Amino acid sequence: MARTAQQIQADLDTLNAAKSNPVEIVQMPDGRRVQYRDMDQLLKAIAATEEELRKATGGTGSRVRFAQHKRGDGPTGPTLYDRW
């Protein structure tokens, strides 16, 4: 049975709370107890849960964001010496 976005979000909140106060065993809202060996494993679980939440809410699944610049910064844009 597929979990709802609210259930996934509750798990994500619990995992993020465990990240700020590192513990080995995390008690999930539905009663499950999960033991993590180290912080790396906990961070991977958070990333997987975030991905599951994105898919459950119809997100694209892509976590990549690109910066957008509106000024002419860059090799062809204005420089500090344009006034001189």
C-alpha positions in Angstrom: 0.0 0.0 0.0 1.4 3.4 -1.0 2.0 5.9 1.8 0.3 9.3 1.7 2.3 12.5 1.5 1.3 13.3 5.1 2.8 10.0 6.3 6.0 10.6 4.3 6.3 14.2 5.6 5.9 12.9 9.2 8.7 10.4 8.6 10.9 13.2 7.1 10.2 15.5 10.1 11.3 12.7 12.4 14.4 12.0 10.5 15.4 15.7 10.4 14.8 15.9 14.2 17.2 12.9 14.6 19.8 14.6 12.4 19.9 17.6 14.8 20.2 15.4 17.8 22.1 12.3 16.6 20.7 9.0 17.9 21.2 5.5 16.8 17.5 4.4 17.0 14.7 6.5 15.5 11.1 5.9 16.5 8.9 6.7 13.5 5.4 8.1 13.9 3.8 4.8 12.9 5.7 2.9 15.6 8.5 1.5 13.5 12.0 1.7 15.1 14.9 2.1 12.7 18.6 1.8 13.7 21.2 3.9 11.8 24.9 3.0 12.0 26.1 6.6 11.3 25.2 10.1 10.2 25.9 9.2 6.5 23.3 6.5 6.6 20.8 8.9 8.2 21.5 11.5 5.6 20.9 8.9 2.8 17.6 8.0 4.5 16.6 11.6 4.5 17.4 12.0 0.8 15.5 8.9 -0.1 12.5 10.1 2.0 12.6 13.5 0.3 12.6 11.8 -3.1 9.6 9.7 -2.1 7.8 12.8 -1.0 8.5 14.6 -4.3 7.1 11.6 -6.2 4.1 11.3 -4.0 3.3 15.0 -4.4 3.8 15.0 -8.2 7.2 16.7 -8.1 9.7 16.3 -10.9 12.2 14.4 -8.8 15.0 16.7 -9.7 16.8 18.4 -6.9 19.0 20.5 -9.2 18.4 24.3 -9.2 20.3 26.7 -11.4 21.0 30.3 -10.5 19.5 33.0 -12.6 21.1 36.4 -13.0 19.3 39.5 -14.2 22.2 42.0 -14.2 24.9 41.7 -16.8 27.4 40.0 -14.5 29.8 37.9 -16.4 32.4 37.9 -19.1 30.2 40.0 -21.5 28.5 42.1 -18.9 29.5 45.4 -17.2 32.8 45.7 -15.4 34.1 47.9 -12.6 36.1 49.9 -15.2 33.1 50.9 -17.5 33.1 54.4 -15.9 36.8 55.2 -16.7 
